[in-house]
């Protein structure tokens, strides 16, 4: 059984003085955050025909101290200052996510929260959507889109976002529709170049895209503020090392925002079977051109297409060298392999590096399993089918704590790390 948690590190976060305050002031601040999001979700019940407010865990990732708006099912939390508090067990990974723990499905969010109120509410609303996601009829998909780490995948995603940004920034409806059509054309070209990518992109957008749209709408603000919010988001996103898991935070929310002014409540028409790109094309009244490739060449200059291609060529040269290093480190040379039994994992979706058909390298990742806890800060290769993870060879053993280049493994009783003499790899074994 796998449990996958992943978080997008807060893009708009500046560290407030929350942890420097005394306890009563901290409790007041936390209580205020809960009141803010409760009022915001109540005021936007029409968005999903329900109030999304529910159980929330705010977590200090350094101390694992947690603050909740409701008691836990086991009665372990302490109550003081209108909030509940406790300590998150070490086997539970910390992330901005939805997690079932102590008999309750929670929206977990890392402290400190953004100073900006709309961003703060948007973040909480995003995770609350994930809490309600199953009851809204949506499954939780976490598909990687490795084609978005290849040159043409990145080129045509950047072009799509460039067209959407221009659509955001023009008040002329005819121009806006033209840019949206161009954005969908760039997407179609990308999907033609990478067969099957329309499906994997759509599955992630149904998950994270709808959640991010929900957060933005509940976060509030007028049209000008939301245009600035989305534009800032795209600009920040383009600095991410990779796009394979984080693109959906940009695409669906922008299409949805642009549509909601003329088709309020459009999201009620979306089901788990909806192809969002096709839906948006129909909703905007857009018919894609017959000759996609020719149209792409014609509209490239509007969005600095040649410059984007040049930048991605240069990036690809560096990426190929990095991938070669990863293949040597985690595949060719002896390494450490840990097979999963009942895995729970958290990671940052912005910096994943696909390694051909061998899996993906996660520069930082935390895994908990029956065998213990693995913390990685310098790269680990996750297999394609998520049944094992590889790190470098161990260099130090201190009791049940084993460490290597940028990783630490805290083994539970009953497990040992043993060298396979035929391969030179270290493998996890149950103690006999």
KAZIVEN-V669161 format. One record per helix or strand of 2 or more residues. SS is the DSSP state (a for helix, b for strand). FROM is the first residue (numbers start at 1). TO is the last residue. If there is no record, write none. Layout:
SS;FROM;TO  SS;FROM;TO
This chain:
b;2;7  a;18;20  a;23;43  a;45;47  b;56;60  b;65;68  b;78;80  b;83;87  b;97;101  b;104;111  a;117;132  a;134;136  a;146;149  a;151;169  a;173;193  a;197;219  a;223;237  a;247;249  a;251;260  a;266;269  a;276;283  a;292;303  a;305;332  b;336;339  b;343;348  b;352;354  b;360;362  b;365;369  b;372;376  b;380;382  b;388;391  b;394;398  b;401;404  b;407;411  b;415;419  b;426;430
